[in-house]
Amino acid sequence: MIYSVSHQTTYSYRVPVLFGHHVACLTPRSLPHHECEWSEIEISPSPSARHDRIDSFGNCLTFFSMSEPHRELIVEARSEVNVESNCRKWGEASLSWNQAVSLVASDRNRECLDAYQYVFESPRIRLNDAFANYARHSFTNGRAFGEALLDLTSRVHREFRFDADATNVRTTPEDVLRSKRGVCQDFAHLQIACLRSIGVPARYVSGYLRTYPPPGGTRLVGSDVSHAWVAAYCPGAGWLDVDPTNDVIPSEGHVTLAWGRDYGDVGPLRGVIMGGREHSLRVRVHLEPQEERS
């Protein structure tokens, strides 16, 4: 599946912003099953300085500065991504999860060392016994890694309710575990907290999810959404992606943008400004399969 992706973010400020420094994480990654053919980011008004760099997780970041007063900032990222079905062989994750955790902690090969950084706490994810106890209902002693991971994913999907009004960007995984409500970001953080609390490396994946119109309806431009899911590491099988919000293994309907320890590492647009006071935010995302173009 070849997608044209458009992600437009508009900030409108009540009073002019005098200057600002920003970083955008809006360039899709290239993976064995997922190739970013091209990508561009258009910024209005034009920034006074701009440069790209690769962060420690391998994501492409765009840094830019605004030195002229402005009351509106528009950042639009456009790209073309070729996504194949993820042919990851889940049968390779037949190693017991206990063995997998022991190998990651003791093996010093490059892949395990890279994965090991995702075992620890991060700014938005704390580890505790409550998360470990929830995980262990799926990760029973000696159970195959892949089977346990899929079971935990299904439980989060089944036992937690999607509710866009229940949480915000400051909601913690502890809050979500208590309320049993949230959105994709919350469910990803929760599942990562559960996995890390039993020693399983888990990372936060941001991207896009293809949506479909209601029966008899038409797709609306900008109706698609930013999305988040989870990847867990199993020696011998590699990183295994799961989507607890939808209880699926991400495939050709998911476009990977970036990954990190939690949302704070991969927020699409962040920065600091002087001025502005109150502001409004508008985000429009559109994922268009090329063969469906009129």
Phi, psi and omega in degrees: 000127177254124182248142163262127185244133174230128179228107183247128178241129180235122172256127175244124186254145181290322175234159185300142169275127183282317172200162181204154174236128189225159171224132180249134174244081191225013179257117182300148178281158171253130183227171180305326182252013195205102187247123173277106184289318175199159181206145177214151178233123180253131184236131178225129359292166183298133180288155178279338177210148183201138172202157179251151172204162178262130181276182185291345178265357180091008178276148176270121180247144176245117178261137177210154181235143177244120184249356178253144178303140180205149180253357179212140175233125179239124177237118179239122176256131177234142180204167173233126186231131178259113185245125173257163174301135179288109186269021178306128182275103182293341176297336178288348178265034181278350174303140179295149183295329178298316178295320180299316180296318180296319180295316181298321182287337186248334184283137182250020174287163189299320183294316179293321178297320178295318181292329187297335179295340181268014176271337190268170175296156174225173187307325183255000183228115175256154182252141177201175184293330181297317177293318180299318180295321178296317181295324187290347172293335176259319182268070177282159186304123176083359182289144180300139185304307183298319180296316180295319181297316180294324179293317178298318179300315180295323179294317178299317179296320185281324190262352180241140184261134175288121182212103184292343181264356187274339187223171173217186186293344180264359180294134182265160174301328177298318178299317182293320179299324180285316187275337182062030179221156176163196179234185188302320179299317181294317182292324177294313178300318180298311182295323177297316179300319179295315182294312181296329182291344174249013174090009179270125177296131181214137180234159181268129181244128176252153180177211183228150179238127177291133177248163183235148180287159174295159180307126180083354181264182179238152178287136179261135177298131181087006184273348179286173190226153165289152186217167178216144176212194191232146169233132179243146186257131175233120178306134181092331179253333180090205181276127182247118182272138175221147182243096183292334179297323184245357181056052178223162168270118182307135182221224186288352177271356180247132175249121183276127178262306185199169172213158181192197182286323177199186184302326183301334180280340191228018177307137186298327181206125179212164181168191178229144180225160169244121183103198176089314186052228180293151179213161173245152183233133176229129180235131177232125179238135178223126179244111186243112173297131186298325183288351179261004178293143179276000000 
